[in-house]
Each structure stands twice: as C-alpha cells, then as structure tokens.
Amino acid sequence: MNIDLFLSNRPHFFTIALSWLGCSESQDNLSEVLAALTSPVDTEFFCKSAHSSAMYTVASMICYVDDRYVCFARSEDKWLIYDSEIVETEDTWEHLLEHFKDCKLHPEVLFFEVIK
C-alpha cells in the first residue's frame, strides 16, 4: 500500500522521532548519522506540497547518552547543550560532536526548521 502525504501549506517546523533497536549501534554508525544531520533536508522525499519543495535544517535534537537525555538546540550562531544538570555552549555542530566523541549519542527526537 502506498500512502501519499500532501500539504497545502509548508510548515515552518517538523519533527521526526527515531527508534533504535537496542544499544548495539556502532560508534561509527552513530557518528555518520549525526554528521549527516548537518545536510539540509528536502521534504519532497516524504511529503508532496502545493508549494515548491522546502529545505530544512536541524534546529534542536534530543539524544539519549550515558543513561540520560541531553538536548542540543541552535541559538543564533551557537549550539546549546543542556540536561537536568548542565547548560553549555559550542560554536559549531562539529565542535558539539567533538565534545561527545567518546559517547554513543542516540538521536531520538529531531526538530527541523525551514531554511529561509
């Protein structure tokens, strides 16, 4: 069965939830997923629109890491990193990933924003 999704208006934000099968993913695979998130996403691959296709970028993400949840959110030109105990900033996505290079970040909820 094929189901098409058609939107009459392009949303400013959309959310994707990921489900991981256990914690057996390799660090390399998780790193590839996280690195790929920096590429703009075109909604045409999953949703038809009355408007031309729109490009989106990650605005925020909730990850599971080391038995806790951590949120990453873009704030102007920096990335905020926070959980129940800390709030930190990183200048770039690459620095954020470097900060967590020894951790298995499992992205679970991704928030995308339209690129203007």
Buried (B, 14 or more C-beta within 10 A) or exposed (E): EEEEEEBEEBBEEBEBEEEBEEEEBEEEEBBEBBEEBEEEBEBEEEBEBEEEEBBBBBBBBBBBBEEEEBBBBBEEEBBBBEBEEEEEEBEEBEEBBEBBEEBBBBBBBBBBBBEE
